[in-house]
Amino acid sequence: MTETLVRKGVRRFRAAGIAAAIVGTVMLSAAGTAAAVEKNLTYKGGFPLIGDQQVAVVVKAEIPATAKAGEPISVPFTLDVDAGQAAGDGLRLVGAKKLSGTISSKVNIALGEQKVAIPIELPIPDTEVPAEGPLKFTATGKVDFTIPAGTPAGEATSSVDAAATSHIVTDSSLGEFDVDLTLDPPDQDAVLGKTTVS
């Protein structure tokens, strides 16, 4: 009886192990269908009190290697933003302790003669204003879109748009404000990757 239970337990363990291996393989295969990309870009935008400032942004995304027209796609997106020392000093000057908000931009997709602009809006979580140093924050989310049905097969190129807007909410006398950003210099390589559309 004990031997039978042990054998059954071993079989169950092996079955569980095989199942886990299969799931792991499927997850690895799924992960392999997207290419992780990291792009360093610089923007310029006008801030309250401190005027025009350069903003460094690291764009992180997982661009799908393949996609089918008419089927939805979800692309994880992260923006690591360094708004600089002056932005930190400006917020500290008005007594800001934290900020939040959103970043809005677009991903431009070009496939042959067709071009589609996909809007992006990523939340800026509650972020503490540092006691000293540059202002930094991270916006994370995803971009959901569908390549229109009937789109011809081919290679689609995804690029970050040259313009973006940060809507900043503070706990200071500044309240809420927008910072309109443009790539500076404008000729930076903003290509994120390529996707084969079928």
C-alpha positions as CSV (number, residue, x, y, z in Angstrom):
1,M,0.0,0.0,0.0
2,T,2.8,2.4,1.0
3,E,4.7,1.5,-2.2
4,T,1.6,2.2,-4.3
5,L,1.2,5.6,-2.7
6,V,4.8,6.4,-3.2
7,R,4.6,5.4,-6.9
8,K,1.5,7.5,-7.4
9,G,3.2,10.4,-5.7
10,V,6.2,10.0,-7.9
11,R,4.0,9.9,-11.0
12,R,2.2,13.0,-9.9
13,F,5.4,14.8,-9.2
14,R,6.8,13.9,-12.6
15,A,3.5,14.9,-14.3
16,A,3.6,18.3,-12.4
17,G,7.3,18.7,-13.4
18,I,6.4,18.0,-17.1
19,A,3.5,20.4,-16.9
20,A,5.7,23.1,-15.4
21,A,8.3,22.5,-18.1
22,I,5.7,22.8,-20.8
23,V,4.3,26.1,-19.3
24,G,7.9,27.4,-19.0
25,T,8.5,26.6,-22.6
26,V,5.3,28.3,-23.7
27,M,6.2,31.4,-21.7
28,L,9.7,31.5,-23.1
29,S,8.3,31.1,-26.6
30,A,5.9,34.0,-26.0
31,A,8.6,36.1,-24.6
32,G,10.7,35.4,-27.6
33,T,8.1,36.9,-29.9
34,A,8.9,40.4,-28.6
35,A,12.2,42.4,-28.7
36,A,13.0,44.5,-25.7
37,V,14.3,47.9,-26.7
38,E,15.8,50.8,-24.8
39,K,16.1,54.2,-26.4
40,N,17.8,57.2,-24.9
41,L,16.2,60.5,-26.1
42,T,16.5,64.2,-25.1
43,Y,13.6,66.7,-25.2
44,K,13.2,70.4,-24.5
45,G,10.2,71.9,-22.8
46,G,9.1,75.1,-21.0
47,F,8.6,74.8,-17.3
48,P,6.9,77.3,-14.9
49,L,9.4,79.6,-13.2
50,I,12.5,78.1,-14.7
51,G,11.7,78.3,-18.5
52,D,13.1,76.0,-21.2
53,Q,14.9,72.9,-19.9
54,Q,16.4,69.8,-21.4
55,V,14.7,66.5,-20.3
56,A,16.4,63.1,-20.7
57,V,14.0,60.2,-21.4
58,V,14.9,56.5,-21.5
59,V,12.1,54.7,-23.5
60,K,11.7,51.0,-22.8
61,A,9.3,48.9,-24.8
62,E,8.8,45.3,-26.0
63,I,8.2,45.5,-29.7
64,P,6.4,42.4,-31.1
65,A,8.4,40.6,-33.8
66,T,5.3,39.6,-35.6
67,A,1.6,40.7,-35.7
68,K,-1.5,39.9,-37.6
69,A,-3.7,42.5,-39.2
70,G,-7.0,42.8,-37.3
71,E,-5.7,41.2,-34.1
72,P,-5.1,43.3,-30.9
73,I,-1.6,44.0,-29.7
74,S,-0.5,45.1,-26.2
75,V,3.0,46.6,-25.9
76,P,4.5,47.2,-22.4
77,F,6.0,50.7,-22.2
78,T,8.2,52.5,-19.6
79,L,9.5,56.1,-19.6
80,D,12.3,56.9,-17.2
81,V,12.4,60.7,-17.0
82,D,15.2,62.9,-15.8
83,A,13.9,66.5,-15.8
84,G,17.1,67.9,-14.4
85,Q,18.5,69.8,-11.5
86,A,16.6,73.1,-12.3
87,A,13.2,71.3,-12.3
88,G,14.0,69.8,-8.9
89,D,15.1,73.2,-7.6
90,G,12.0,74.9,-9.0
91,L,9.6,72.5,-7.2
92,R,11.6,72.7,-3.9
93,L,11.4,76.5,-4.2
94,V,7.6,76.5,-4.1
95,G,7.5,73.8,-1.3
96,A,6.4,70.8,-3.5
97,K,6.8,67.5,-1.7
98,K,5.3,65.2,-4.3
99,L,4.0,65.1,-7.9
100,S,2.0,62.8,-10.1
101,G,0.3,63.1,-13.5
102,T,0.4,61.7,-17.0
103,I,2.7,61.7,-20.0
104,S,1.0,61.8,-23.5
105,S,2.6,61.1,-26.8
106,K,2.3,58.8,-29.8
107,V,4.0,55.9,-31.5
108,N,4.1,56.3,-35.2
109,I,3.8,53.1,-37.3
110,A,4.9,53.1,-40.9
111,L,4.1,50.2,-43.3
112,G,4.8,51.0,-46.9
113,E,2.7,54.0,-47.8
114,Q,0.5,53.6,-44.7
115,K,1.2,55.5,-41.5
116,V,-0.7,55.2,-38.3
117,A,-0.3,57.3,-35.1
118,I,-1.1,55.3,-31.9
119,P,-1.7,57.6,-28.9
120,I,0.1,56.8,-25.6
121,E,-0.9,58.0,-22.2
122,L,1.1,56.7,-19.3
123,P,0.5,57.5,-15.6
124,I,3.1,59.2,-13.5
125,P,2.6,57.6,-10.0
126,D,2.9,59.6,-6.8
127,T,6.6,60.6,-6.7
128,E,8.5,62.3,-3.9
129,V,10.3,65.4,-4.8
130,P,13.9,64.8,-3.7
131,A,15.4,66.9,-1.0
132,E,18.2,67.7,-3.4
133,G,19.4,66.8,-6.9
134,P,17.6,66.4,-10.2
135,L,13.9,65.6,-10.5
136,K,13.4,62.0,-11.8
137,F,10.3,59.9,-12.2
138,T,9.1,56.8,-14.1
139,A,5.9,56.4,-16.0
140,T,4.8,52.8,-16.8
141,G,1.9,51.3,-18.7
142,K,1.1,49.7,-22.0
143,V,0.0,50.6,-25.5
144,D,-3.0,48.7,-26.8
145,F,-3.8,48.9,-30.5
146,T,-5.0,46.9,-33.5
147,I,-3.3,46.9,-36.9
148,P,-6.3,47.6,-39.2
149,A,-7.8,44.6,-41.0
150,G,-6.8,44.5,-44.6
151,T,-3.4,46.1,-44.0
152,P,-1.0,44.5,-46.5
153,A,1.7,42.2,-45.3
154,G,5.1,43.7,-44.8
155,E,7.5,45.1,-42.3
156,A,6.2,47.9,-40.0
157,T,8.5,50.4,-38.3
158,S,7.6,51.8,-34.9
159,S,9.0,55.2,-33.9
160,V,8.5,57.5,-30.9
161,D,6.8,60.8,-31.9
162,A,8.8,64.0,-31.8
163,A,6.3,65.6,-29.4
164,A,5.1,64.7,-25.9
165,T,3.2,66.5,-23.1
166,S,3.7,66.0,-19.4
167,H,0.7,66.9,-17.2
168,I,2.1,67.5,-13.8
169,V,0.1,67.7,-10.5
170,T,1.9,69.0,-7.5
171,D,0.9,69.6,-3.8
172,S,2.3,73.2,-4.1
173,S,1.2,76.7,-5.1
174,L,2.0,75.7,-8.7
175,G,-0.9,73.3,-8.6
176,E,-1.2,71.6,-12.0
177,F,0.7,72.5,-15.2
178,D,1.6,71.1,-18.6
179,V,5.1,70.8,-20.1
180,D,5.1,70.5,-23.9
181,L,8.1,68.7,-25.0
182,T,9.8,68.3,-28.4
183,L,12.9,66.2,-29.4
184,D,16.0,68.3,-29.1
185,P,18.0,67.9,-31.3
186,P,15.1,67.0,-33.7
187,D,17.2,64.5,-35.8
188,Q,17.6,61.8,-33.1
189,D,17.0,58.2,-34.0
190,A,13.5,57.6,-32.5
191,V,13.0,54.1,-34.1
192,L,11.9,51.5,-31.6
193,G,11.8,48.5,-33.8
194,K,10.3,46.5,-36.7
195,T,7.3,44.1,-36.8
196,T,6.5,41.7,-39.5
197,V,2.8,42.1,-40.3
198,S,1.0,39.1,-41.9
